[in-house]
């Protein structure tokens, strides 16, 4: 039992389970998954489907935060990626053509990589603080998206494109499959190569990393490029789901949800140690919360307050220091231990 | 003044203190001695309220006191100054001294009175420090003095100094000691913890020795020899240090005739180190002797490419090369253990094993990871070879003691099989046993043909293992000496103080 509660994914997982169970109490059919026309339907599927963009962005954000940075521009990248893809498709003579859609996707993702490169170079080459460097694109990016769409909301009617955010493959939502592939691919990339170790070293102690010969600049650029790439895919999903590119509102404030997901997942904003699985759990917690608000009928005027309260509670439960204070039971000689791991043993 | 009896403190799996008695008399400087892990820090933490003892009693001035928190300790009259000074460099000296207890009047803080009182206080301890100047404009040593003044002014019965001298040079230590003596004469009981035996013998009146959480004994400094003290601390008669003798002349000449592994000609950097020449041969240990800030570290960093030289050339392994980055140096077989383990060496978040493989993995690039089995094998091999304790590759490196952390850094570089190993203060803050092990390791590595640059403030140590010695002063290499029998610490000191008699 102790070993279980000590595991660093224990609290995020426990919180998610509690949230899901709370939903079942309110809505008994919450866990029901139905097969209609060969497609899976149900609240759990919805959570994964609507949470897909957030999971992707949080995944990219995890890499950046591991290096000790932060990327505020992912929301803008979402808007730009969706805007470019939709405007290319809108100009096609036949919007249903698969070739045209693939071209649009390729251009949108290519532009996302360029945006990530821009962030990475500002941070790694020029040495601007990450929060400032990415703030530039966060603000300017919405303008770029407006420029691409000419200030209009571009609506499209393309079945192949709608597959990305709203379609099904083998009974599963296509977006969920994409997320599964990207998460698995990232996990392999991080833990089968030495990328994870080197990222954690750079984020944990930049100067020491330089002195052991790690070329931190490349790793930093790579992290920002990867983050923008994830945001680009998320942008495709979001615009595909609403069949439109909205430069103003697509992905608005999603960077904050993503940062929150990373933190709930147990990765420190200081950089260093990170957890991909934790981030996925964190993103699912946030999405479950949003879904809960809709399904349980929390009045619209208090949804934000409700969300804020739950997030605060989640963060407090995650904090070893807070748990030690609240759940302390007969510990006469509790050492004010600096190592959270030890505090968790006792809690 | 202070009496602790039967103090016992148990951590999960470890009996950190086992029935330790300790007493502190007013008006004495008392040294607490022991190897790393002997229980010194735990005892201090019990005394200062960071930990609560499982059993035992603390009496202050004959009255039993319960110390449950650092605040209570301070109220009871026990002040502590730690190694890392906890002051705000951006505030003025006076603000730092009175922070949290500023003299107030109508309309807020009375700044002028605060500065005046701070000035009086500093003058009382004969410290020539401007109370209005920002603390950041003073050196670390002066900041430490300010911290002590502040601590004494708050409550002046017992002053605990935990490793106060580890980053000070000789002059600064002398200044600190002068202050400590003045406090002692005013009746303050000063508890002093240090790894430097010389300093302990210079300043302390009595000492208490701990070993493995138990009290070994309490001694008057004047009646104890250094050898006896080390014997008490380690529990065995220590010969390892004496076993190492300065190398013989014929060996030195044979080594010097080899092709140099590194040759610096006119290498220098403005504001860092004046241009210097240096050859390091395979199998040779080159000692850098000089005070803190004499340019030792700066010279080493140039040889490793950690800083870029703006003068001169560097040849590594016979071919000339501009080492612009550490990566380039590592690629040519140069390794560098920096002076400051915490900020420049360890990645504290990562485990022991991860820290050990970091340099090797960095040189392979992220696309060519070490296989898990190869990694486990290498890490296991070096943990064993350097007897890193505890021998567990999966615990965070921050949980290790200073000596073991240093060994982790050594392992990190040895694993890359360098041709030249540059060690900047590898034995600072390391207990006597680990110190001897590190010195022996250096000698045996050189015996296997590695070139070693060994930087240390302890002249005895430099003399014991080096083949030749570079003497540095004021950011300049002022002399190169073959380590012959007539080279003594006194002679080195004289050269450092007066320059070379030519």
HADDOCK unambig.tbl for C-alpha pairs under 7 A between the chains (distance, minus, plus):
assign (segid A and resid 193 and name CA) (segid B and resid 366 and name CA) 5.93 0.50 0.50
assign (segid A and resid 193 and name CA) (segid B and resid 367 and name CA) 5.59 0.50 0.50
assign (segid A and resid 193 and name CA) (segid B and resid 368 and name CA) 6.60 0.50 0.50
assign (segid A and resid 193 and name CA) (segid B and resid 369 and name CA) 5.17 0.50 0.50
assign (segid A and resid 194 and name CA) (segid B and resid 366 and name CA) 4.49 0.50 0.50
assign (segid A and resid 194 and name CA) (segid B and resid 367 and name CA) 6.53 0.50 0.50
assign (segid A and resid 194 and name CA) (segid B and resid 369 and name CA) 4.97 0.50 0.50
assign (segid A and resid 195 and name CA) (segid B and resid 366 and name CA) 5.05 0.50 0.50
assign (segid A and resid 201 and name CA) (segid B and resid 347 and name CA) 6.09 0.50 0.50
assign (segid A and resid 204 and name CA) (segid B and resid 347 and name CA) 5.69 0.50 0.50
assign (segid A and resid 204 and name CA) (segid B and resid 349 and name CA) 6.21 0.50 0.50
assign (segid A and resid 205 and name CA) (segid B and resid 347 and name CA) 5.41 0.50 0.50
assign (segid A and resid 207 and name CA) (segid B and resid 344 and name CA) 5.56 0.50 0.50
assign (segid A and resid 208 and name CA) (segid B and resid 343 and name CA) 6.73 0.50 0.50
assign (segid A and resid 208 and name CA) (segid B and resid 344 and name CA) 4.22 0.50 0.50
assign (segid A and resid 208 and name CA) (segid B and resid 345 and name CA) 4.87 0.50 0.50
assign (segid A and resid 208 and name CA) (segid B and resid 346 and name CA) 6.46 0.50 0.50
assign (segid A and resid 208 and name CA) (segid B and resid 347 and name CA) 6.91 0.50 0.50
assign (segid A and resid 210 and name CA) (segid B and resid 326 and name CA) 6.92 0.50 0.50
assign (segid A and resid 211 and name CA) (segid B and resid 306 and name CA) 6.73 0.50 0.50
assign (segid A and resid 211 and name CA) (segid B and resid 326 and name CA) 5.70 0.50 0.50
assign (segid A and resid 212 and name CA) (segid B and resid 326 and name CA) 6.83 0.50 0.50
assign (segid A and resid 212 and name CA) (segid B and resid 359 and name CA) 4.87 0.50 0.50
assign (segid A and resid 212 and name CA) (segid B and resid 362 and name CA) 6.92 0.50 0.50
assign (segid A and resid 213 and name CA) (segid B and resid 326 and name CA) 5.11 0.50 0.50
assign (segid A and resid 213 and name CA) (segid B and resid 327 and name CA) 3.99 0.50 0.50
assign (segid A and resid 213 and name CA) (segid B and resid 330 and name CA) 6.80 0.50 0.50
assign (segid A and resid 213 and name CA) (segid B and resid 359 and name CA) 6.63 0.50 0.50
assign (segid A and resid 213 and name CA) (segid B and resid 362 and name CA) 5.92 0.50 0.50
assign (segid A and resid 213 and name CA) (segid B and resid 363 and name CA) 6.65 0.50 0.50
assign (segid A and resid 214 and name CA) (segid B and resid 327 and name CA) 6.88 0.50 0.50
assign (segid A and resid 214 and name CA) (segid B and resid 362 and name CA) 5.01 0.50 0.50
assign (segid A and resid 272 and name CA) (segid B and resid 349 and name CA) 6.59 0.50 0.50
assign (segid A and resid 273 and name CA) (segid B and resid 349 and name CA) 6.59 0.50 0.50
assign (segid A and resid 333 and name CA) (segid B and resid 52 and name CA) 5.93 0.50 0.50
assign (segid A and resid 333 and name CA) (segid B and resid 54 and name CA) 6.75 0.50 0.50
assign (segid A and resid 335 and name CA) (segid B and resid 51 and name CA) 5.82 0.50 0.50
